[in-house]
Structure formats: structure tokens, C-alpha cells
Amino acid sequence: MNNQKQQKPTLTGQRFKTRKRDEKERFDPTQFQESIVQGLNQTGSDLEAVAKFLDASGAKLDYRRYAETLFDILVAGGMLAPGGSISDDLTRTEFCLFTAQEDLETMQAYAQVFNKLIRRYKYLEKGFEEEIKKLLLFLKGFTESERNKLAMLTGILLANGNISAAVIGSLFNENVVKEGVSAAFAVKLFKSWIYERDINAVAVALRKVSMDNRLMELFPANKRSCEHFSKYFTDAGLKELSDFARNQEAIGSRKELQKELQEMMARGDNFKDIIAYVREEMKKTSISEQLMIGIVWSSVMSCVEWNKKEELVCEQSIKHLKQYSPLLKAFTSQGASEIILLVKIQEYCYDNIHFMKAFQKIVVLLYKADVLSEEAILKWYTEAHVAKGKSVFLEQMKKFVEWLKNAEEGKKKRRLVVNSHLHEKVLNIHVAVSYVLI
């Protein structure tokens, strides 16, 4: 018997190792450009026909790959070289944004062409925004008329939500800022944007991308002041933008003031020094006492680590506010300031749920410390309160308000009695004097 294992049959032959190769198509926009230019030349200045041509061409041409080429042609008539000049060696068209009539109505029509194209081919959104950013960096390479048209178009696109306000960041590039190109462009851009919407919508869009505090960067460093910004845009007919910038600067100043206040409190600075500093800042920045009491309240409540337990935070807040009541009293010399403080306390207790039950105790403490008057508390209770936690806080204050009203009635009665006695004494003196004279 053969004990050797029988070998299994094997396949013989040469084994080839295959490697997956990256066969990317070489980037060659020439043929794509010729197709787009030819179509635009055939449709001419009929923008409705242009929109239909672009819609149909997307099914045949690779818009995804050649998005930059497509937008360059629609804006400038051909492919743009770095700096903004058009490449001379490729086919061009005379039917584009830069050769169109320079008026708002025509720019609105062009905005519709881009809007329809991007709605049809959603993947072009990002590429289109990048195109606008690039064009803004190339502004010096364009003529004044071309810049004006692009500015109006950009403003309309921003108003329609086709692009984000983040594109404005390109205008802060030093190369575009110098010689006043950015500022002049911004005038046209904001005029068309505000015309399409309003300054409030513009403000919201700017804040959303943190551009609201950067508008000063439209000017060179030596001209970056609120006064220069205000005069420039007011003279250009954009007072609402000027007012917005002033308001933003004031907000910035208030934030800096609050930060400094918190640092002074953290260091344990004397209240006398803190009050003197705040009053000096009020003069310099023209901040009213009503605005200032809000800042002081926020600073006082931010300079301590609050307990997370509701039953303990109430006691902690009373102790803390008793210590800082002289600071609050210094900026509630007017009835309107007291009302503002009461509203701020109400909002704070509502927004910080652990303070919901502490509201009445805080108000009573500040009443006893002469920070809040009974008139202010009664006015807040009857008409000046806000919606936040209204039913809860009014219920908390009900008994104290009744006590205040009774105390107020008692004061009135006492005043009447005193006045009556005084009147009687004066009358008796008058009679006595008359008798002596007789």
C-alpha cells in the first residue's frame, strides 16, 4: 500500500498583478468653452433664450467639471486669467454680463439667469459662490463699468439668497482695498442689496457670517474710523448702512466695557473706582443710564459661579446682590433705569431656570437697599413687565405689591392729615395776627 499523500493538481501559468490606475481625464476646457460661446452667440441678448440654452446644455456638457469656465464666460465673455484679464487665445462671446447695459433692471434679469441655472443644477451652488469670491479679488483688472455691473449683480444675488454674505470677505483683501476699489464697489453692492430687501435683512445676513463688525476693513488702515465710514457712505446715499456701522461700533464698545467691568469685579476693585470708571465711559461713548444699568446688571451676574441647586442659588444670589447693591444704585437714579433693571431681572430669572423662584426675593432686597422704588415696582407690575415668565413672576409679586399699595395709601392719608394740621395752624396764626392788628 502506498502511504505517500497524493498531490493535489495545481493550475500552472504566469500570474499577472493588475493595478488600478487613476485614469483622470485631462482638464481641457477648450471644447467646452467653444460649445458655450457658440450657444450664447446664437441666442444673443435674449436672456430668456440664454436660460433655456443653459438648461438644455447641462444634459450634454460637463457643468460639474467646467463650472469655473462656464461662469467666467457668462460674466466676462471668456476664460479669465489670474488678475482678471481674458485669455486671448480662446473663443469669446460679446453676450455676457460685462457687455450688458449698466442698469439695475438688466442686472436683475442676469440674476434670474444665474438663479434658474443653479436651481436646475444644484451642484453648481458652491462653484458659483467661489466664482464670485474670485471675481471680487480680480476687481482691479476690470473697468469701472464692469465693476459697477458686477457690484449690482452681487447685491441682487445676496438679496435673493443665491450666495452667502461670506463672499464680501474678498473685498477686504489689501490688493483690492487700496486705491478705494473695495469701498466704491461696496456702495453699488449695498445699494442694490438694500433696494431689493432692506437694511434689517442686510444686517441679519452680515451677522450670520460674522461680517457685521468687519465693514471698516473696506478702507485702508489709516482711514479705518467710524467717522470716515459714516461720511463716505452717507455722502453716497447709504445713511442706513452708516447708522448700522455706528450701532455696531457702539455694541462693540459696550462689550469691551462689560469685559473690563467683569475684570474689575474679579480683582475686587473698590466700588468707588468702578463707578468713576463707568461714568467716565458713559461720557466718552454717550451711553445712557438706561443702557448702562443693563450692562452693570449683566456684569454683576456674570462675575460669580452660580450653584446649580435651586434651593441654594436663591440664598447665594441674595448674598451676592446685597454686596453689589451700591453699584446698581449708582446707575438707577432715574425711574426709567429702575424699570429697565426690573425687566433685566425678570429676563435673567426666566432664562436661568434655577432663578425662577428667586425673583421676588431679589426685587424685595433691591427695594430695601433703595435701588428700586415702590413707584417703579408698581409700574413694572401693572404695565412694564415683559412676556417672559409673566404669570409666574406676577404671582410671586402679588402680596408684596398689595403691601406696597396699602403702604402708599397709608402715606397719602398721613400726608392729608399733616397738611390738614398745617392748614389749621396757619389759619389760627392768621386769626391771631389779625386780632393783634385790630
Helices and strands as residue ranges (DSSP letters): H 30-43, H 47-57, H 67-76, G 97-99, H 104-120, H 124-137, G 139-141, H 144-160, G 165-172, H 174-177, G 178-180, H 181-196, H 199-208, G 215-218, G 221-223, H 226-235, H 239-267, H 271-285, H 289-302, H 310-329, H 335-351, G 353-358, H 359-368, H 374-379, I 380-384, H 390-437
